[in-house]
Amino acid sequence: MCSFENISNLEVNKSGKHREGQDLETENKIYFRKGKVGDWKNDLTPELSTQLDQITQQKLSGSGLSFN
């Protein structure tokens, strides 16, 4: 019942919307991706990818994790 496939296939998550604040409405389906390795390249620019990498490294510095 709680698998990613079941939850992403619920009608509310395919066609439902929710309101963020007074004027911003977002479709629920934006929270579900294909789950394919490398698919992020279809949605993120190289600049945004670099920015996210920098933020991740900053937030996880000192954790013992290494990044390639």
C-alpha positions as CSV (number, residue, x, y, z in Angstrom):
1,M,0.0,0.0,0.0
2,C,2.8,2.4,0.7
3,S,5.1,1.6,-2.2
4,F,6.3,4.4,-4.4
5,E,4.4,2.9,-7.4
6,N,1.1,2.7,-5.5
7,I,1.3,6.2,-4.0
8,S,2.4,7.8,-7.3
9,N,-0.4,6.1,-9.1
10,L,-3.2,7.4,-6.8
11,E,-5.6,9.7,-8.7
12,V,-5.0,12.5,-6.2
13,N,-1.3,12.5,-7.0
14,K,-1.9,12.4,-10.8
15,S,-4.5,15.2,-11.1
16,G,-4.8,16.8,-7.6
17,K,-3.4,20.2,-6.6
18,H,-2.6,21.9,-3.4
19,R,-2.3,25.5,-2.4
20,E,0.9,27.1,-1.1
21,G,0.0,30.4,0.4
22,Q,-2.8,32.5,-1.0
23,D,-1.9,32.7,-4.7
24,L,0.3,29.7,-5.5
25,E,-1.2,26.4,-6.6
26,T,0.9,23.4,-7.4
27,E,0.1,20.1,-9.0
28,N,0.8,17.1,-6.8
29,K,2.4,15.2,-9.7
30,I,5.5,17.4,-9.6
31,Y,6.6,15.4,-6.5
32,F,6.9,12.1,-8.4
33,R,9.7,11.4,-10.8
34,K,10.4,8.5,-13.1
35,G,13.0,7.0,-10.8
36,K,15.5,6.6,-13.6
37,V,19.2,7.1,-13.0
38,G,20.4,10.2,-14.7
39,D,16.9,11.5,-15.5
40,W,17.6,14.7,-13.5
41,K,19.6,15.9,-16.6
42,N,16.3,16.3,-18.4
43,D,15.1,18.9,-15.8
44,L,18.2,20.6,-14.3
45,T,20.5,22.9,-16.1
46,P,24.3,22.3,-15.6
47,E,24.4,25.5,-13.6
48,L,21.7,24.4,-11.2
49,S,23.3,21.0,-10.9
50,T,26.6,22.6,-9.9
51,Q,24.9,24.8,-7.4
52,L,23.1,21.8,-5.8
53,D,26.4,19.9,-5.6
54,Q,28.0,22.9,-3.8
55,I,25.2,23.2,-1.4
56,T,25.2,19.4,-0.7
57,Q,29.0,19.4,-0.1
58,Q,28.7,22.4,2.2
59,K,25.8,20.9,4.3
60,L,27.5,17.5,4.5
61,S,31.1,18.7,5.2
62,G,32.5,17.1,8.3
63,S,30.2,14.1,7.9
64,G,33.0,11.8,6.6
65,L,31.3,11.4,3.2
66,S,33.4,12.0,0.1
67,F,32.2,13.2,-3.2
68,N,33.6,12.3,-6.6
